[in-house]
Amino acid sequence: FSKINPNTRKEEFFLPMNERIYKTDSISTKIPDGSWKLYLFIKNQHNYSMLYLPSILGYILAVLFGSFVTVLLNKPRKLEKLVNIQALKLLNSETKFKTIFDQAPLGIALVDEETGKFLEINREFCELMSYSEEEMKTKNYQSITHQKDLLKSELKINELKEGKIKSYKIKKRYITKSNVTIWVNLIVSSLSRTNNNRKTNIAIVEDITSQKQTLEDLKKSEKQFKNFFKNSPIPMWEVDLSLIKEYLTELNLVGKKISIVENYFYENPDVVLKCFSLIQIIAVNFKCLELLHIKTKQELIENLEQVIHTDTIKDFMTIRD
């Protein structure tokens, strides 16, 4: 409170305060009755600017903490989504493998490396062996392998177990349910250990019985032909004329008109003799050796120019269509 002193005409304050504070940091109003003046002011004024930096830092920390909490809350959902994606990929991969496994045109089986038992086997393998899938799963590879091929199969499996090789390929025989022997081309590769610590191998089987039979028939046919050739009552020999063709190609005579080639031979008889020296004798039968009064094929090769008749040379020089 303050009042104007009637003697000095100055404003006098009833409380000892700095006059500047009354005038600068306060609001006032006059009381008509008695010429009093009322001041309202802040007794202890604080500097709020000092709170700006802590407030900003607190806000930043609050934002960061909120973001961190949000990330933590969202992480399980992201992990769940990632797990679902990976599970879907795995399912698709297993589906594709199962489709290939079941519908492959080759026999495929998963085999226990220790016991040789068939763990999984596809339709093609079952049909090849004339067994059902349930029957095949009660067997091991030893029980269907031909006895003469069992040892080499065991040797390869042991190399696989010892880590000396990662896979192998052999031709072997199987015995089917109907006791028929078939030939197969077998490829075996080692796989990783399964969840129960069981190590498995994958076996891929191709039926080559028909190819094997064709090869055997061809060998028999060749043997029969050789016997016929050697014992034929007609003198025969087998020769290779490829070197003569190469020589005539170098002389630019291959593909020329017959008349041009004949004239060249008559004008160059040494070329004809050169051609005969390039004849390679592959085989000769007994009747031919007897006719030429020669004992061996080697003797015929060494004396070829002597046994060739003059008429033979003339026939060679006279080219007929």
NORURGI-V871154 format. One record per run of one state. SS is the DSSP state (a for helix, b for strand, c for the rest). FROM is the first residue (numbers start at 1). LEN is the number of residues. Records with the same first field share a line. If there is no record, write none. Layout:
# NORURGI-V871154
SS: FROM-LEN ; FROM-LEN
This chain:
# NORURGI-V871154
c: 1-1 ; 5-6 ; 14-5 ; 25-1 ; 32-4 ; 42-6 ; 104-3 ; 113-4 ; 122-1 ; 130-3 ; 137-3 ; 146-1 ; 162-5 ; 176-5 ; 194-5 ; 208-1 ; 232-5 ; 241-1 ; 251-7 ; 268-1 ; 278-2 ; 285-1 ; 293-4 ; 303-1 ; 308-2 ; 318-4
b: 2-3 ; 11-3 ; 26-6 ; 36-6 ; 107-6 ; 117-5 ; 140-1 ; 145-1 ; 167-9 ; 181-13 ; 199-9 ; 237-4 ; 280-5
a: 19-6 ; 48-56 ; 123-7 ; 133-4 ; 141-4 ; 147-15 ; 209-23 ; 242-9 ; 258-10 ; 269-9 ; 286-7 ; 297-6 ; 304-4 ; 310-8
